[in-house]
Amino acid sequence: MDSATSDPRPTDGARTLLGSSADNGLKIVVVGGFGAGKTTMVRSVSEIRPLNTEETMTQAGEAVDDVSGVRGKTATTVAFDFGRITLDARNVLYLFGAPGQERFWFLWDRLFSGTLGAVVLVDTRRIDDSWYAIDRLEKHGTPFIVACNDFGGPTFTPQQIREALDLDPHVPLVNCDARSRESSKIVLITLVEHIQARYASPSRDSRQELV
């Protein structure tokens, strides 16, 4: 799966500048294992040219990072990705894509600070890579959803994925294609709805699963 997006992007001249009335910045983090598609998702859904901190992968890096299952990957995030979506005249959504390699996990706690919620992006070919992200988010008490990125690998049922990740039954689980702007937008909408439901009702029993 390459990082090209499947939806047409607006030209630089067509992009709307952030209005002076915008005064509420909402922070969302996209996190997950190495090569799960975090950079691709931020790139596909951002209304601005995203800030990427990708560097070319080298043979020396293979001795440090587990590249099994992502042999076609040629670049990797070494700090974080950043994108933006304007929700309305006063509210802006800021997207941060976290680096997936274990050697950069020390950055995650800082990225989670002040976060409204998070998307855990899962590559079902390497599902074990998602455990640490879920564990850290649960420890921070950060609302999150899980999105399974489509790499064309083996198909698993939602129940199988929930069991493999030991997911709380109230955590939404969705499928997505991180290359698609529309698909990535649905993921973010699902997260926002989950956050709204969490804070609207103190009782977790009133929330429903999405799959």
Rosetta blueprint (number, residue, H / E / L):
1 M L
2 D L
3 S L
4 A L
5 T L
6 S L
7 D L
8 P L
9 R L
10 P L
11 T L
12 D H
13 G H
14 A H
15 R L
16 T L
17 L L
18 L L
19 G L
20 S L
21 S L
22 A L
23 D L
24 N E
25 G E
26 L E
27 K E
28 I E
29 V E
30 V E
31 V E
32 G E
33 G L
34 F L
35 G L
36 A L
37 G L
38 K H
39 T H
40 T H
41 M H
42 V H
43 R H
44 S H
45 V H
46 S L
47 E L
48 I L
49 R L
50 P L
51 L E
52 N L
53 T L
54 E E
55 E E
56 T E
57 M L
58 T L
59 Q L
60 A H
61 G H
62 E H
63 A H
64 V L
65 D L
66 D L
67 V L
68 S L
69 G L
70 V L
71 R L
72 G L
73 K L
74 T L
75 A E
76 T E
77 T E
78 V L
79 A L
80 F L
81 D E
82 F E
83 G E
84 R E
85 I E
86 T E
87 L L
88 D L
89 A L
90 R L
91 N E
92 V E
93 L E
94 Y E
95 L E
96 F E
97 G E
98 A L
99 P L
100 G L
101 Q L
102 E H
103 R H
104 F H
105 W H
106 F H
107 L H
108 W H
109 D H
110 R H
111 L H
112 F H
113 S L
114 G L
115 T L
116 L L
117 G E
118 A E
119 V E
120 V E
121 L E
122 V E
123 D E
124 T H
125 R H
126 R H
127 I H
128 D H
129 D H
130 S H
131 W H
132 Y H
133 A H
134 I H
135 D H
136 R H
137 L H
138 E H
139 K H
140 H H
141 G L
142 T L
143 P L
144 F E
145 I E
146 V E
147 A E
148 C E
149 N E
150 D L
151 F L
152 G L
153 G L
154 P L
155 T L
156 F L
157 T L
158 P H
159 Q H
160 Q H
161 I H
162 R H
163 E H
164 A H
165 L H
166 D L
167 L L
168 D L
169 P L
170 H L
171 V L
172 P L
173 L E
174 V E
175 N E
176 C E
177 D L
178 A L
179 R L
180 S L
181 R H
182 E H
183 S H
184 S H
185 K H
186 I H
187 V H
188 L H
189 I H
190 T H
191 L H
192 V H
193 E H
194 H H
195 I H
196 Q H
197 A H
198 R H
199 Y H
200 A H
201 S L
202 P L
203 S L
204 R H
205 D H
206 S H
207 R L
208 Q L
209 E L
210 L L
211 V L
